[in-house]
């Protein structure tokens, strides 16, 4: 029954499809500015996952005989650039401001939600991610774990996007390296904690330490000696850059032979 009840459900609205892109206008008052980077990411997802069933929400035709796009302008542009058909639903009573208010009120997904989603699907990479986080006490430190498990020494938004998209992968060699890094970070944090300072729960410290590990010439054994002798200097920081400066001062203190030139936290690294 195409138009009648089926399994207790009834059709309540039509989804239309067209390749006439000139039928729509997306630059309307109240809409967000277009983010071309987001459009590019959507295009990749649409191609990779064959997401041709996305539909946009539009209003009735305006004075220029065009449908104003209320929700889905980025999807519209991505589909248009791919020369894919546009699926759309016309709403009569909803206004642009209603869409923006609903989007504001949405409970956005968090990293822990994506982790659970892919673990529930028995994705081995995400199961390892979860177990790694538990093993080393990096609970809810997603920026840190994603950085470590991707084999990087610096945060990468593209890696975090891959994590949310379900594309996270880690090789056996990557797991081995991550285990070593996790143990080293915990060893550093435990040594500092013995002096009364608690940095283990501080993501900023963890990210600064990862940044330091990526510097050419940085020797972990040398740093551990400095941590043991200067543990009380690791305090009073509220940003990763501040922590990096403390790490650099401790590492380079009376260390002429193994001195390292630390780059600022927001600069690219030359990995070992």
FENDAUR-V679526 format. One record per backbone hydrogen bond with DSSP energy under -1.0 kcal/mol. CO is the residue of the C=O (numbers start at 0). NH is the residue of the N-H. Records with the same first field share a line. If there is no record, write none. Layout:
BEGIN
CO: NH  NH
END
This chain:
BEGIN
5: 8
8: 5
15: 87
17: 85
18: 20
19: 22
20: 23
22: 66
24: 68
25: 27
27: 30
34: 38
35: 39
36: 40
37: 41
38: 42
39: 43
40: 44
41: 45
42: 46
43: 47
44: 48
45: 50
49: 51
55: 88
56: 69  70
57: 90
61: 64
65: 61
66: 24
67: 58
70: 56
71: 75
72: 76
73: 77
74: 78
75: 79
76: 80
77: 81
78: 83
79: 82
85: 17
86: 55
87: 15
88: 57
94: 98
95: 99
96: 100
97: 101
98: 102
99: 103
100: 104
105: 107
109: 113
110: 114
111: 115
112: 116
113: 117
114: 118
115: 119
117: 122
118: 121
122: 126
123: 127
124: 128
125: 129
126: 130
127: 131
128: 132
129: 133
130: 134
131: 135
132: 137
137: 140
139: 141
140: 144
141: 145
142: 146
143: 147
144: 148
145: 149
146: 151
147: 150
155: 159
156: 160
157: 161
158: 162
159: 163
160: 164
161: 166
170: 174
171: 175
172: 176
173: 177
174: 178
175: 179
176: 180
177: 181
178: 182
179: 183
180: 184
181: 185
182: 186
183: 187
184: 188
185: 189
186: 190
187: 191
188: 192
189: 193
191: 194  196
192: 195
198: 201
201: 205
202: 206
203: 207
204: 208
205: 209
206: 210
207: 211
208: 212
209: 213
211: 214
214: 217
218: 222
219: 223
220: 224
221: 225
222: 226
223: 227
224: 228
225: 229
229: 232
230: 233
232: 234
238: 242
239: 243
240: 244
241: 245
242: 246
243: 247
244: 248
245: 249
246: 250
247: 251
251: 254
263: 266
END
